[in-house]
Amino acid sequence: MLRVAVVGSGPSGCYTAQSLVQQDPDVLVDVLDRLPCPYGLVRYGVAPDHEKIKSLQTSLRTILEHERVRFLGGVGIGPDGVPAARLRELYHAVVYCVGAATDRHLGIPGEELPGSWSATEFVSWYSAHPDSAADGFVAGARSAVVIGVGNVAVDVTRMLARGVTELSPTDIPHPALTALAASRVSEVHMVGRRGPSQARFTTKELRELGSLPDTEVAVHAEELARDPAYLDPSALPAPQRRNVEVLRGWAAAEARPSAHRISLRFFLRPVELLADGGRVGAVRFERTVPDGRGGVRGTGEFEEIEAQLVLRSVGYRGMPVEGLPFDADSGTVPNVDGRVVYDGSAVPGEYVAGWIKRGPTGVIGTNRPDAKETVTSLLEDAPRLAHKELREDPLDALRSAGVEPVEWTGWCAIERAEAELGASLGRGVVKLPDWESLMGAVHGHAR
């Protein structure tokens, strides 16, 4: 039997495991994750009000419950966990599906002011990521600026405008629900440095902003008109053309009294976060115009937008994996068809899939063919890899080294605890928000 470790239990890791057991009846897969909970960004990145996307957990669950797949949570890989070299000894092959773990910075003055956060931190808070130590995002804030015009920017904008009535039925952790219910944020500005035809949000996400209760969506017609493709969208790909149609509708709509106002702004580049009383009080933007080459250039004209909360959403970035080569420019592990490349040569036995392989691009479904490509490479190498003798079950070896993985029964105990917490609060399932409560659920099941 070929033993394979898949590091990461998000979509790319689960699809890698699925492809392995489907294509080879003699492979055993251990899916390892640093967290005690599976599903990666589906659990900790998808907004709680996106229940249809979150339901993908059901299909990922089927993969992890396969008789030849074993979930081992709470297993870190690297300096603070199991060394990569030891992992190579325990398995015939290792596939790293670790995603892009950090966010990009703006690199402008004032970015570190209190009240300035990454969208990733905000998402981790309302998604109950156990590493999230931050709170107080909306405390004292009246106006928020979201820098970026991708789907994550739309998500955090929408969450700031959601009311407790819409969020209470979701699995949002109770402290976040309480804070958002008390929020005084009434205006959210979502700002992009380029034009509407170059925005990265999808039309479905964009339209959701217009369906929020008691919320007005405003756009500046003169900003939209600066984009040549907005004036004549016929040459745009269909998704961008649909975005433009939605924006045209909002530009033509009359203003109406609402509790929340979402303002979509374009051709504004952040140049500084301005302080007020020791924390962020406004964002200074420079007006941009198309440069004729697909980018923008500054005009020397500036505008300030008041904000006591600033969330930057300008992309994710992969982090080096201990023991593997790393391309700092792309934030990926060098590879050929998923095989890790050392000094120009692909080395059988170590592989990558997902964002750490290709960069933070595509949607969840993009990970399926990506994982299949990597698995094809691995199985081509299998005859060579299988010659290595494995002396013990990796799980036994991990336990002998003092690592106590959270197995599937432990995860099921967490699920039960979250259902019980929700029932006690008069809600549905409610996520446990920290390491202590998660591991308490696991240990309670073990007794």
Order of alpha helices (4+ residues) and beta strands (2+ residues): beta-alpha-beta-alpha-alpha-alpha-beta-alpha-beta-beta-beta-alpha-beta-alpha-alpha-alpha-beta-alpha-beta-alpha-alpha-alpha-beta-beta-beta-beta-beta-beta-beta-beta-beta-alpha-alpha-alpha-alpha-alpha
